[in-house]
Amino acid sequence: MEENGEKDPSLRSSEVTSGPERAPHRSMFRAMGYDDEDLSSPMIGVANPAADITPCNVHLDDVADAAVEGVDRGGGMPIEFGTITISDAISMGHEGMRASLISREVIADSVELVAFGERLDGLVTVAGCDKNLPGMMMAAIRTDLPSVFLYGGSIMPGEHGGREVTVQNVFEAVGTHAAGDMTDEELEDLERNACPGAGSCGGMFTANTMASLAETLGLAPLGSASPPAESGARIRTGKTAGELAVEAVEAGRKPSDILSRESFENAIAVQVALGGSTNGVLHLLALAAEAGIDLDIQDFNEISGRTPKIANLQPGGERVMKDLDSYGGVPVIIRRLLDGGYLHGDAMTVTGRTIAEELETLDLPPDDQIDATFLRSVDDPFHEEGAIKVLSGNLAPDGAVLKVTGEDDFRHVGPARVFESEEDAMETVQNGGIASGDVIVIRNEGPQGGPGMREMLGVTAAVVGQGHEDDVAMVTDGRFSGATRGPMLGHAAPEAAAGGPIAAIEDGDVVTVDVPNRELSVDLSEEELDERMEDWEPADHGYDGGVLRKYGDLFGSAANGAVTNPAVKRDD
């Protein structure tokens, strides 16, 4: 803000607030209670997807209010506006899940439109449920306005039978119940106690994974991911984000000044060290595409192969985000990886300091005071390699993504059980139709073929809940929830709708899942696959119009992030 009350003409908002010709515009602002001091200040948009359709977002008005207060306290003009959310948990397991990935694109598009149309100078992008997070970060990158990412925080764990539980346990209990190993009363009691309040799902599922990666990328302040949703620390984080957004505008510090190839390599290292969601692969590829940074799906293999897994977090482990918060949050992971030489310490952050410099400003507990059953050192990790693996072969030439939640040396060879949709597979699983050794293949669920690339936690959890965590594998061109565990491979590319080999598989074909050798193949020759595809035609997903058809037609390959922005799509 200028001392004489006049707005800095270099600020984009001067286009709607400065000069006699903007008197009508100022009149509109005055109708909403803004005064002369506001109108001479940087305009900071606070994008808020608060909604009563998911506990992840039900409290976000409080978080956004804190950000608004921070903007005001920092000398900015806060302008709050809304956008959509989809509850991944509530849309899971039925047709509605097709909306989930599309919501990432709608969020990015809508925030970009508001920022563009209203001539905002900067952003605080607030997020709760899974697709909010990449959508908000994509918008910040696309607009390249000085921006601060603000996570809404995670839910506290529930309690059932004397142990801490999350919604993951409820999904898996559905399979246990179907197998006759859990009573109606036990399932209902678990249902009533698993989710005790507001916040995103508590394990290292997709929301907490992406919040952790936002810190590592430098788009969010260090330490901002882990405070629980319903805590004073979360509100303080919101106020800090608002103040920092004004500071970023005054410094002219944009996402393009922060993000680099090194930022994304850091993010992948943290993802695989934490055991983060496979969705992180899809979203990091999309964010890199928006930022114009060259990132390939095979980069995840290379970085995971040299980065140890050091955290014991659900779904592969036992602990949840509030446990990580009690030890200092994501920065303690970053510190261990940085000290071990696994991160680029000179990568920039939203504060204007490097990630190594930013760590020095934090009051973190000494490593020897952190429970070694929860966080290991890089010299004594839970696994020598990170949790994310990309397998490829004649079944997925462009790769398929696996999060290892068991042993690194997993190898499985078995007959394919082919399903044309998630519903068909779920019915068979619930009826006990899957046997030890099977490889469940679910196709026509990719970004184009679904359309929308559904997550399939219902199916994977039912398989695990029936005792098949280690002896049944799954392959799909769709996605998995961050809560999925077991040998489940998603994002198989090219997808069936694009004529990928997964479209040619038949019941009984022998499929090999070989994690050590990163192989996903079917026992068919190239000639046999080509012959089967001679008369192939893509399945009709049945959506002739509307948002599903529109975005289904726009989606690119999962191997490139499933982006829709025509400026950044690669040739798939």
ABEGO torsion letter per residue (X at the ends): XBAAGBBBAABAAAAAABEAAAAAAAAAAAAAGBBAAAAABBBBBBBBABBAABAAAAAAAAAAAAAAAAAAAAGBBBBBBBBBBBBAAAABGBAAAAAAAAAAAAAAAAAAAAAAAAGBABBBBBBBBAAAAAAAAAAAAAAGBBBBBBBAEBBBBBBBGGBBBBAAAAAAAAAAAAAGABBAAAAAAAAAAABABBEBBABBBAAAAAAAAAAAAGABBBGAAABBABBAAAAAAAAAAAAAAAAAAAAGBBAAAABBAAAAAAAAAAAAAAGBBAAAAAAAAAAAAAAGBBBBAAAAAAAAAABBBABBBOAABABBAAAAAAAGEAAAAAAAAAAAGABBAABBBAAGBBAAAAAAABBBBBAAABBAAABBBAABBABABBABBBBBEAABAAEBBBBBABBAABBBBBBBBBBABAAAAAAAAAAGABBBGBBBBBBGABAAAOBGGBBAAAAAAAAAAAGAAAABBBBBABBBBAABBEBBBBGBOBBAAAGBAAAABBBGBBBBBBAAAGBBBBBBBAAAAAAAAAABBBBBAGBABEAAAAAAAABBBAAAGGBABAAABBBX
